């Protein structure tokens, strides 16, 4: 219904000299559709709900208002890519839940984003609501709304949700890689709550009351279904892809969940990380992490963080490089969600600066959104539908959450 197969086949034939979809180049060529894609990327609001700039800067300070050598995000590349709304991830590592100090980390990361805006008020602005986003888009500013990844900084006190709301947080991903006091995590075999804790149910209701988006990325399926049954507003998955392509990977959403999310007006924001997109990449990185665990067991003095990169390098020498997903693979995820629930319930949650060097060919950084647009055009998507995918779907959910709180 959303694709014009004849157009796609013709375009492919022109592009590649044959009619086979398999031979579409990974990085699409400069054709008329490339110019159209650049125009659409510049003229419409692109909202990306998960960019890990704050934690990247915590580890490696840099001036992102100018071009940076490393990382996936900086101002010049964001301008090239047409990015307008970059949700800054206020991420706290899961182990801090037990060790203490998650709230402190969250506060300091929020300070960091405030500092970026104070330093470059001609480039960036915090966005506290959808009206801010639209005004700042007109003024040529990149909006930096805040999303909290891991509800651990709430520290068991509902009043902290109001505190973080006042500091600008507009969504909370309830867990990260470990079960916490709010919900169980898809990455954690220890399922202490069988979904949400009692406090977790209260968190969902308080977020509804305040006008914060609930993010179902990272939680278990059981927690997802409880959130869907409890929340009075549509919810988002800020950075999750379709489990259809990665069977058994609970971190991505299965078809039934995508349908339920959409039925309640929500949106799934596709994660670009290769291991979220491609089973081939997943198999490689699963085998690599088994090997890494064995190596660490044999060398108990070493810490995982310290050997992460060097281990990946020596693993690649022995087993070949990580097989990256491609732009086409990412487009398959968009197509899949659209085939299930239409164009109103899918968007972008790239995880830039959060997935290391595992980004797909053709989508390596925030300058790449036009490639995504071009890919959608070449698959026959209409401009009006692309505009929804780029940002309007997310803004619709955010507005509904705001309206609910006001009523
Ligand atoms: Zn994440």
Boltz pocket constraint, residues with backbone or C-beta under 6 A from the ligand:
constraints:
  - pocket:
      binder: B
      contacts: [[A, 149], [A, 218], [A, 239]]
      max_distance: 6.0
